[in-house]
Amino acid sequence: MANPYTEHDQSLSTPEHEPYYVPESSAWPIVGAIALFLIALGAGATVGDLFNGQGPWILLSGVGILLLMLVGWFRDVIHESMGGLYSHQMDRSFRQGMSWFIFSEVMFFAAFFGALFYVRMIAVPWLGGAGNNEMTHAVLWPEFIAQWPLVMTPGGTETQAMGPMGLPLYNTLILLTSSVTIHIAHTALEQGNRARLTLFLLLTVLLGSLFIYLQGVEYIHAYQDMGLTLDAGIYGNTFFMLTGFHGLHVTLGTVILFIVWLRVLCGHFTPENHFAFQAGAWYWHFVDVVWLGLFVFVYIL
């Protein structure tokens, strides 16, 4: 009699699994950590005038090492992808990683929007005597007017509010247009139309670059003509914190899409395999949505 615990049942054979690629050990993460340390050290030394004025050089060395890390790490990942080493499961891992990264960015901006709402709805009214602080307002800052934008701080610092018309409106239209162009490029990739893909992806990169340029012009105008600076009280702080970090994200997104465009020129990506492009498109749409929130709550309301 056959032993049921040892006999192999051919009908219950284990299904074949696709291979899962495990990358080799890489030095790029520690190189990136060193770069970020030098950037932080150099920025602090520059602001604090430490190390006998060597802060800017430390900062530049950190930026240079960071760029070297990005080029090297991108190169390795691209070679792995084009070498056919990635499986469907690896592709799902990339999608999950990018999804969690964008979620972390959502939480990042949620904290900043929370700070903005706290200042507008709680802190500024409190300074104006709201709640049980009437006596504090009457004694310390009797001439203070609790309003938003806060163009006059309790200490007497004056500034001007940046309105929604002009450059902010132009930048909004630019980003909305870039969402359309990146969608057209994505559709063209899925349809195998590489000429349209190349054109509209390049247009997206150019629109992103134009946004960054116009934001720089807006900042120069704020500093030179409006007195709107980082030292202009809580309104200036929140304005530059929110719009500045968003501009940094637009810069990062533009760099990502430019690298993707260079890969398109090299013949990379197929209608079935193009997650690098898709990840860049996800990130770009996220940046656009955040800007709509900024335009409403920072410039209009």
Buried (B, 14 or more C-beta within 10 A) or exposed (E): EEEEEEEEEEEEEEEEEEEEBEEEEEEBEEBBEBBBEBBEBBBBBBEEEBBEEEBEBBBEBBBEBBEBBBEBBBEBBBEBBBEEEBBEEBEEBBBEEBEEBBEEBEEEBEEBBEBBEEBBEEBBBBBBBBEEBEEBBEEEBEEBEBEBBBBBBBEEBEBBBBEBEEBBBBBBEBBEBBBBBBBBBBEBBBEEBBEBBBBBBBBBBBBBBBBBEBBEEBBEBBBEEBBBBEEBBBBBBBBBBBBEBBBEBBBEBBBBBBBBBEBBEEEBBEEEBBBBBBBBBBBBBBBBBBBEBBBEBBBEE
